[in-house]
């Protein structure tokens, strides 16, 4: 059990569980049958495990130098080579599952997976780090829409919501580590803007995602209204966090909760995610990211 707990921690367990739960909820809300919803969910779970494990394995030397006792590899509980091998295996498993869901899913998923690995392999150090999150999470609604028995592109507003939530997650995730990152030469957009401005960017992205969840679908259902109201509450909570403790992990937790609220909004739209409303869904946007 200690080894299992360490592996879960190295996979960034909290975000991995949230992204997996979001995927399952969206898949079912979009009308995928249970078998397809399960395949998509396991695929994304393996992907998130792969990205989390590769992140900790590739950062092991830096984490040891920084004395990161919260990192299992850095404190000696896991071997970096083993974790990296598990990351590669999980990635291959995710790719294999994506191939069973059709070429559209395979391509969109490959983009999501590659963005996560590209971030870990070095893009996190510069301005493209934010693009990795935005493109990757923008792919998630597209993957689900293309996994339907009759694949169709996801509506533009669903893809935009995913991208905005990805941006918010990126900014909130790096805030507690700005100083340590700067010592290692990381100069992504949040590092250039600073803690408070980055917190405002995260909140702004969150607010835009909440707005799209209301105005994007052709109709606002009671479930969609609940999701929107929850998003507003979380936006207020996030504003308090940014004001009082912009570098805390609390903002990242707010963003993860907001992702779940966004899923509630999308669930209210139901079949709109897979384009069942014809023109009401709006033009599809191509997605190509963490």
C-alpha positions as CSV (number, residue, x, y, z in Angstrom):
1,X,0.0,0.0,0.0
2,X,2.8,2.6,0.7
3,X,4.1,1.9,-2.8
4,X,0.6,2.4,-4.3
5,X,0.1,5.6,-2.4
6,X,3.5,6.9,-3.6
7,X,2.6,6.0,-7.2
8,X,-0.7,7.9,-6.9
9,X,1.1,10.9,-5.5
10,X,3.7,10.8,-8.3
11,X,0.8,10.8,-10.8
12,X,-0.5,14.0,-9.3
13,X,-3.5,12.1,-7.9
14,X,-5.9,15.0,-7.3
15,X,-5.9,16.5,-10.8
16,X,-5.8,13.0,-12.3
17,X,-9.0,12.0,-10.5
18,X,-10.7,15.3,-11.3
19,X,-9.9,15.1,-15.1
20,X,-11.0,11.4,-15.2
21,X,-14.2,12.2,-13.4
22,X,-14.9,15.1,-15.7
23,X,-14.3,12.8,-18.7
24,X,-16.7,10.2,-17.4
25,X,-19.4,12.8,-16.6
26,X,-19.1,14.5,-20.0
27,X,-19.1,11.2,-21.9
28,X,-22.4,10.1,-20.2
29,X,-23.9,13.6,-20.5
30,X,-23.1,13.7,-24.2
31,X,-25.0,10.4,-24.7
32,X,-22.2,8.0,-25.2
33,X,-23.2,4.4,-24.4
34,X,-21.7,3.0,-21.2
35,X,-19.1,0.9,-23.1
36,X,-17.8,3.9,-25.1
37,X,-17.9,6.2,-22.1
38,X,-15.8,3.6,-20.2
39,X,-13.3,3.3,-23.0
40,X,-12.9,7.1,-23.2
41,X,-12.6,7.4,-19.5
42,X,-9.9,4.7,-19.1
43,X,-8.0,6.2,-22.0
44,X,-7.9,9.6,-20.3
45,X,-7.1,8.0,-17.0
46,X,-4.0,6.3,-18.5
47,X,-3.1,9.5,-20.3
48,X,-3.2,11.5,-17.1
49,X,-1.2,8.9,-15.2
50,X,1.4,9.0,-18.0
51,X,1.7,12.8,-17.9
52,X,1.8,12.9,-14.1
53,X,4.4,10.2,-13.8
54,X,6.6,11.6,-16.6
55,X,6.5,15.0,-14.9
56,X,7.8,13.7,-11.6
57,X,10.3,11.3,-13.2
58,X,11.8,14.0,-15.5
59,X,11.9,16.6,-12.6
60,X,13.4,14.2,-10.1
61,X,16.8,15.8,-10.0
62,X,15.4,19.3,-9.6
63,X,13.0,18.2,-6.9
64,X,15.8,16.6,-4.9
65,X,17.8,19.8,-5.1
66,X,14.8,21.8,-3.9
67,X,14.1,19.4,-1.0
68,X,10.6,18.5,-2.2
69,X,9.4,16.2,0.5
70,X,6.0,16.1,-1.1
71,X,7.4,14.3,-4.2
72,X,7.8,10.5,-3.7
73,X,10.8,10.2,-6.1
74,X,12.6,13.1,-4.5
75,X,12.3,11.6,-1.0
76,X,13.4,8.2,-2.2
77,X,10.2,6.2,-2.1
78,X,10.2,5.5,-5.8
79,X,12.9,5.0,-8.5
80,X,12.7,7.6,-11.3
81,X,13.5,5.0,-14.0
82,X,10.6,2.8,-12.9
83,X,8.2,5.7,-12.8
84,X,9.3,6.8,-16.3
85,X,8.8,3.3,-17.6
86,X,5.3,3.3,-16.1
87,X,4.6,6.6,-17.8
88,X,5.6,5.2,-21.2
89,X,3.5,2.1,-20.6
90,X,0.5,4.1,-19.7
91,X,0.9,6.3,-22.7
92,X,1.1,3.3,-25.0
93,X,-2.1,1.9,-23.4
94,X,-3.9,5.2,-23.9
95,X,-2.9,5.3,-27.5
96,X,-4.0,1.7,-28.1
97,X,-7.5,2.5,-26.6
98,X,-7.8,5.7,-28.7
99,X,-7.3,3.6,-31.9
100,X,-10.3,1.5,-31.0
101,X,-12.5,4.6,-30.9
102,X,-11.8,5.8,-34.4
103,X,-9.3,7.9,-36.3
104,X,-10.7,11.2,-35.1
105,X,-10.4,10.3,-31.5
106,X,-6.9,8.9,-32.1
107,X,-5.7,12.1,-33.6
108,X,-7.3,14.4,-31.0
109,X,-6.1,12.2,-28.2
110,X,-2.6,12.2,-29.6
111,X,-2.5,16.0,-29.6
112,X,-3.7,16.0,-25.9
113,X,-1.1,13.4,-24.9
114,X,1.7,15.0,-26.9
115,X,1.0,18.4,-25.3
116,X,1.3,17.0,-21.9
117,X,4.6,15.3,-22.6
118,X,6.0,18.3,-24.5
119,X,5.2,20.4,-21.5
120,X,7.1,18.0,-19.2
121,X,10.1,17.7,-21.7
122,X,10.8,21.4,-21.7
123,X,8.0,23.6,-23.0
124,X,7.1,24.4,-19.4
125,X,10.2,26.6,-19.4
126,X,8.8,29.2,-21.8
127,X,5.7,30.9,-23.2
128,X,4.4,27.8,-25.0
129,X,3.6,26.3,-21.6
130,X,0.2,27.9,-21.5
131,X,-0.5,26.7,-25.0
132,X,0.1,23.1,-23.9
133,X,-2.7,23.4,-21.3
134,X,-5.1,25.3,-23.5
135,X,-4.7,23.1,-26.6
136,X,-4.7,19.9,-24.5
137,X,-7.8,20.6,-22.5
138,X,-9.6,22.1,-25.5
139,X,-9.2,18.6,-27.1
140,X,-11.2,16.9,-24.3
141,X,-14.7,17.9,-25.6
142,X,-13.6,17.2,-29.1
143,X,-12.4,13.7,-28.1
144,X,-15.8,12.9,-26.5
145,X,-17.8,14.2,-29.5
146,X,-15.7,12.2,-31.9
147,X,-16.1,9.1,-29.8
148,X,-19.8,9.0,-30.6
149,X,-21.1,6.2,-32.9
150,X,-21.7,9.0,-35.5
151,X,-18.6,11.3,-34.9
152,X,-19.1,15.0,-35.2
153,X,-16.9,17.9,-34.2
154,X,-17.7,19.4,-30.8
155,X,-19.3,22.9,-30.7
156,X,-16.8,25.7,-30.6
157,X,-18.0,26.9,-27.2
158,X,-17.4,23.5,-25.6
159,X,-13.8,23.5,-27.0
160,X,-13.3,27.1,-25.8
161,X,-14.5,26.2,-22.3
162,X,-12.0,23.3,-22.1
163,X,-9.2,25.6,-23.3
164,X,-10.1,28.3,-20.8
165,X,-10.2,25.8,-17.9
166,X,-6.8,24.5,-19.0
167,X,-5.4,28.0,-18.9
168,X,-6.8,28.6,-15.5
169,X,-5.4,25.3,-14.2
170,X,-2.0,26.1,-15.6
171,X,-1.8,29.5,-13.9
172,X,-3.2,28.3,-10.6
173,X,-0.9,25.2,-10.6
174,X,2.4,27.1,-11.0
175,X,1.6,29.9,-8.5
176,X,3.0,28.2,-5.4
177,X,6.3,27.3,-7.2
178,X,7.1,30.6,-8.9
179,X,10.3,31.3,-6.9
180,X,11.6,27.8,-7.2
181,X,10.9,27.7,-10.9
182,X,12.6,31.1,-11.4
183,X,15.8,29.6,-9.8
184,X,15.8,26.9,-12.4
185,X,15.4,29.3,-15.3
186,X,11.7,28.7,-16.0
187,X,10.1,31.8,-17.6
188,X,6.6,30.8,-18.6
189,X,3.8,33.4,-18.8
190,X,2.8,33.2,-15.1
191,X,6.4,33.7,-14.0
192,X,6.6,36.9,-16.2
193,X,3.3,38.3,-14.9
194,X,3.8,37.6,-11.2
195,X,1.6,36.0,-8.6
196,X,-1.3,38.4,-8.3
197,X,-1.6,39.1,-12.0
198,X,-1.5,35.4,-12.7
199,X,-4.2,34.8,-10.2
200,X,-6.3,37.4,-12.0
201,X,-5.7,35.6,-15.4
202,X,-6.8,32.3,-13.8
203,X,-10.0,33.9,-12.5
204,X,-10.7,35.7,-15.8
205,X,-10.3,32.4,-17.7
206,X,-12.7,30.8,-15.2
207,X,-15.2,33.6,-15.6
208,X,-15.2,33.4,-19.4
209,X,-15.6,29.6,-19.2
210,X,-18.7,30.1,-17.0
211,X,-20.1,32.7,-19.4
212,X,-19.7,30.3,-22.3
213,X,-21.4,27.6,-20.4
214,X,-24.5,29.8,-20.3
215,X,-24.5,31.5,-23.7
216,X,-23.0,28.7,-25.8
217,X,-25.8,26.1,-25.6
218,X,-29.0,26.9,-27.5
219,X,-30.9,26.7,-24.3
220,X,-30.2,27.0,-20.6
221,X,-31.6,24.0,-18.6
222,X,-32.1,23.9,-14.8
223,X,-28.9,21.7,-14.6
224,X,-27.0,24.2,-16.7
225,X,-28.2,27.0,-14.4
226,X,-26.9,25.1,-11.4
227,X,-23.6,24.7,-13.0
228,X,-23.4,28.4,-13.9
229,X,-24.4,29.4,-10.3
230,X,-21.8,27.1,-8.9
231,X,-19.2,28.7,-11.2
232,X,-20.1,32.2,-10.0
233,X,-19.7,31.1,-6.3
234,X,-16.3,29.6,-7.1
235,X,-15.3,32.7,-8.9
236,X,-16.0,34.7,-5.8
237,X,-14.1,32.3,-3.6
238,X,-11.2,32.4,-6.1
239,X,-11.2,36.2,-5.9
240,X,-10.8,36.0,-2.1
241,X,-8.0,33.5,-2.5
242,X,-6.1,35.7,-5.0
243,X,-6.5,38.7,-2.7
244,X,-5.3,37.0,0.5
245,X,-3.0,34.2,-0.7
246,X,-2.3,34.2,-4.4
247,X,0.6,31.6,-4.1
248,X,-1.4,29.0,-2.2
249,X,-2.6,25.7,-3.5
250,X,-6.2,26.8,-2.7
251,X,-6.6,28.6,-6.0
252,X,-5.8,25.4,-7.9
253,X,-8.4,23.5,-5.8
254,X,-10.9,26.2,-6.7
255,X,-10.1,25.7,-10.4
256,X,-10.6,22.0,-10.2
257,X,-13.9,22.5,-8.5
258,X,-14.8,25.0,-11.3
259,X,-14.0,22.3,-13.9
260,X,-16.6,20.1,-12.2
261,X,-19.1,23.0,-12.2
262,X,-18.4,23.5,-15.9
263,X,-19.2,19.8,-16.5
264,X,-22.6,20.3,-14.8
265,X,-23.3,23.2,-17.2
266,X,-22.3,21.0,-20.2
267,X,-24.3,18.1,-18.8
268,X,-27.3,20.5,-19.0
269,X,-26.7,20.9,-22.7
270,X,-26.8,17.2,-23.1
271,X,-26.6,16.1,-26.7
272,X,-25.3,19.5,-27.8
273,X,-21.8,18.4,-27.0
274,X,-22.0,15.9,-29.9
275,X,-23.7,18.3,-32.2
276,X,-27.2,17.1,-32.0
277,X,-28.7,20.5,-32.2
278,X,-27.5,21.2,-35.7
279,X,-26.7,24.9,-36.3
280,X,-27.5,25.8,-32.7
281,X,-24.2,24.3,-31.6
282,X,-22.3,26.8,-33.7
283,X,-19.3,26.2,-36.0
284,X,-16.8,23.6,-34.9
285,X,-13.3,24.8,-34.1
286,X,-10.3,22.7,-34.8
287,X,-8.4,21.6,-31.7
288,X,-5.0,20.5,-31.5
289,X,-3.0,19.9,-25.0
290,X,-1.6,18.9,-20.4
